[in-house]
């Protein structure tokens, strides 16, 4: 595994401290929900967010060579959604699966997996960093999220993009969200292939979010619906994500 670039100090610190984490998380296997960890993450959130926005929000995450791809991209969190709907899609090879894009848009989309595959594709080799303290490098392929958002024609009121997933917690779907800056970032893609093969179920099939400049728990798996919204405080627990609601995790997990 290559050394961390010098500008990723926060990533290195989080990985070191997070190695003692506990609890399950759809983006990361285990995460420390203690007040100490939450306080640590809180210290870096505002500074990281301001720094990323100060440089325009388009700086790229490090990309790697094919020779550096991890032999196994470790599965994490939920690895098999149990909802009847997902199980039916899985049994049919996702033939009737559709990704809905709606909310504050002028044109609602319902995209099949074939339609997603037919869009312009981006392939990138990046490192996934989990607060638990492990990392893995994988090659991801899929359309840039920006292609879908432009096709849906966001309204002027849209400020956030929310991802609803097939796995559930407490009777509601796992969800995550990002702002438009990250949504239109060139490395933010909806990946349907991992290391040159169709995305495995354990890694989020048929489609997962890759938002490469944020920590692993932001990379929503099993994405079923994408919604454009003006605000997050009126959605579920109001913090913009399941673990943000549930355990006080920071909404912006920039690295």
Beta strands, then each sheet from edge to edge (+ up, - down):
strand 1: 99-103
strand 2: 109-111
strand 3: 122-129
strand 4: 135-144
strand 5: 160-169
strand 6: 172-179
strand 7: 188-194
strand 8: 197-198
strand 9: 208-211
strand 10: 223-229
sheet 1: 2+ 1- 10- 5+ 6-
sheet 2: 3+ 4- 7+ 8-
sheet 3: 3+ 4- 7+ 9-
end
